[in-house]
Amino acid sequence: MMKKSIMILAGGLILITACNKDEGEVVPLTEQEKTDLRFLREEEKLARDVYVYSYNKYGQSIFNNISNSEQSHMNSVLNLLNNYGLTDPVINDAYGVFSNSELQTLYNELTIKSDSSLNKALEVGANIEDLDINDIDIFKKHTTNIDLINVYDNLSCGSRNHLRSFVGQLGSYTPVYISQTEYDAIINSSNEQCGQ
């Protein structure tokens, strides 16, 4: 009887220990993962802000629809930053304002290009999505964290759909960041249901 009680008690302790270990345990991020998340938060803002700029200029619904999607992408990355106790680099959420100087410069260049014609603005959209897909592919290689991978997969899916939309309006586009093979595979496939 005593031996049976000890075994039950030991089994219970193992079960409690296993449950406690899994519940709410946040594995710390590496410095690279933190850097990637902060950059991605502002890169999604870059997309949103450029599309808002183009929508205000041309009034085309494609820019409004995709800018709303980019806002949800920004929110997804912000949730990760908050979950891991990281500072949000978006100090000022005003359109066209960035903490990262590289992204600030890119925003300035892309809005100047978008300003020249509707066709250029659509090309800029394709270019941004091309860049996003490439960067997210790189960031995924930096992590094994399932929280990050799930968000990266969802954002990449959205970017592929956005790329299809912009190229559908343009008629043709030559990829700058992703390979021609990856681009062809995206363009020759149907829109995806992201986050399903």
Helices and strands as residue ranges (DSSP letters): H 2-22, H 31-58, H 61-83, H 101-116, H 118-141, H 146-170, H 180-187
